[in-house]
Structures are given as structure tokens and as C-alpha cells.
Amino acid sequence: MSGSNTRRLVALAFAVLVLAALPRFVPSFVIYQLTFVGAYAIAILGLILLTGMSGQISLGHGAFVAVGGYVAAMLVQSTGVGYVAAIPLAALVCGLFGLALGFVALRLEGIYLALATFALAVAVPPTFKHFKAWTGGVQGISLPPFAAPAALRGIISGDQWLYLITWCLVGGLLLVTSFALRGRLGRSLRALRDHPIAAVSFGVDPTFHKTLAFAWSAAYAGVAGTLLAFATAYVSPDAYGFALSLTLLAGAVLGGLDTLYGALAGGIVVEFLPFWAQKINPAAPSVVYGIALVLVMVFMPVGIAGAALRFRRRHAL
């Protein structure tokens, strides 16, 4: 095993140990925030797959997050499905929703695709208000607090258990995505993004790969929506407005669209940047987002994670 791979394994093991030990040493509010970071990172990972890797612009990622949250909430509230079991079910529903949208997106590209996904982000939240029997209408759905399994309730709290589940999912999805994109699938997506005509001439099927990217991305957003719903114990149409889609896209751009690590950096930015900005001025978060985007585009066009990776390679760290 090379020295570089050894350092990576050591760094990975250290990160896992730190994340596992954090609930014992930090306040519960910090654990709550880090759960949001993980959920946002999963949603942004889906955006990196869709926009960064396959080149399909989406302004409607928040709609898939909303569908995932509502599906999980309805399953838990109405059918008695367990919290953990609701996560893959919500991901499946969102994946099928994304697959359907992917077929529509085949006829669109560029600004027209962006407008179509914008319409999705605008239309989905009000739709939930019109099915009050299932979604609770304007009032939404309240959920029981997330609880740890009976065997662990004397050891960790429900918030700590959700935190551990969230970061296990973050690590697992990052690994799965990384391995999947290393092979032919990743090369095909990048080829369609950079040189679509040449990619098709070499046998890359745009229908399969573009719809797969939408379904894959939507499934990750569904997982994120489920985790956010469990963390807040509440879902409401007003929580999934168009601002959420813009926030996720801004997080993906700031984190870095060309690297999967951008999802982690983007999750941190989305969760903590408004929190820090509000300490300066209650009306500052939107201004800080704008300034941050401009600064990143000027000085770090590959995003925070991309710039960090370039620095590490340049200095052989």
C-alpha cells in the first residue's frame, strides 16, 4: 500500500472516531446543528451528481427534499412505519419522481431546463396544502421526537442516535458515489457534460445516463428530506419554499461542484454561514451569501473543497 493511501486511511479512521465521539463532548445543540450539516451534505451530494457531474442545471432540488420529508412523515404518522425504515422508502419514491422528471428533461437543456426545475420548486410546496387529509394542509404534520432503540435509550439520546444515523449515511453514500463514478458510469456522465456529441458517437446513451442522474440525485434529496423532517419533528409547505433550492445550489457552488468533498463543505456553509451572519446583523445572511458567492467565484472558482484539494496536491500534503 502506498504512503498516500495509508495517509488517507489514517485520516478517514481519525475522522470516523472524531464524529463518533463528538456526542459525548459537545452540547446537544451542536449535535443538532451537525445533523443538519449531514442532511444538507447528502442533498448537495445529489446536486453535485446532477449538475457538477452530468451538467444538468437544477433549480428545483428543494422540491425533492420536500417530497422526501412528506413521504417519511406520512409513513411514520399514518402507517406506523419505523423511522429508519421510512428513509429508504422515501428515497425510492423520490428516485421514481426524479426518474419521471428526467424523461421530461431529455428534451430540455440550459436555461430551459433551469426554468422547468424552477417551476417544480415553486409548484410542489403549495400542492401539499391541497391534500389536507394526507399532508395536514397549511399546518403540516407533527412527528413524535426521534427516539433511540430500546436497547440504547439508557446510553444515548434520540438526537444523538439521529446524528449517528445521519453521518453513517453521509459516509456510506459518499463511498458508494465515489466508487460508482470511478468507472465507466462516471466517465460517461462527464463526457455527456463536456462533449455530448462526441460522447454519443462513442456509444454513450444520453437517455439512460441523464435520467439515471436525475433519479440518483432525487433519491439523495429524499434521504436528506427525511433526515431534516426527523430532526425538526415537523414538516410544513412553508419550510420548502424556493429559497431552499437556491440555498442548496449556493451550497453546492460554494463547496465545489467538481468534487464529492464539496458536499461536506457545502453542508457546513449552508448550516453555519447564516448562523454566523445573524450574529453580525439579523438581516445579513442573504448579503453574506451574495458576497461569499462573488468571492468564491473570483478567488476559488472550483469551490472551497476544490481549492483545498488543489492546494494539497500542489504542496504534496
Secondary structure as GFF3:
##gff-version 3
##sequence-region A 1 317
A	DSSP	alpha_helix	3	21	.	.	.	ID=ss1
A	DSSP	three_ten_helix	22	24	.	.	.	ID=ss2
A	DSSP	alpha_helix	28	47	.	.	.	ID=ss3
A	DSSP	pi_helix	48	53	.	.	.	ID=ss4
A	DSSP	alpha_helix	61	74	.	.	.	ID=ss5
A	DSSP	pi_helix	75	79	.	.	.	ID=ss6
A	DSSP	alpha_helix	83	105	.	.	.	ID=ss7
A	DSSP	alpha_helix	111	129	.	.	.	ID=ss8
A	DSSP	alpha_helix	132	135	.	.	.	ID=ss9
A	DSSP	three_ten_helix	137	139	.	.	.	ID=ss10
A	DSSP	beta_strand	141	142	.	.	.	ID=ss11
A	DSSP	three_ten_helix	150	152	.	.	.	ID=ss12
A	DSSP	alpha_helix	158	182	.	.	.	ID=ss13
A	DSSP	alpha_helix	184	194	.	.	.	ID=ss14
A	DSSP	alpha_helix	196	201	.	.	.	ID=ss15
A	DSSP	alpha_helix	206	232	.	.	.	ID=ss16
A	DSSP	beta_strand	234	235	.	.	.	ID=ss17
A	DSSP	three_ten_helix	237	240	.	.	.	ID=ss18
A	DSSP	alpha_helix	242	255	.	.	.	ID=ss19
A	DSSP	alpha_helix	262	280	.	.	.	ID=ss20
A	DSSP	alpha_helix	285	299	.	.	.	ID=ss21
A	DSSP	alpha_helix	303	314	.	.	.	ID=ss22
###
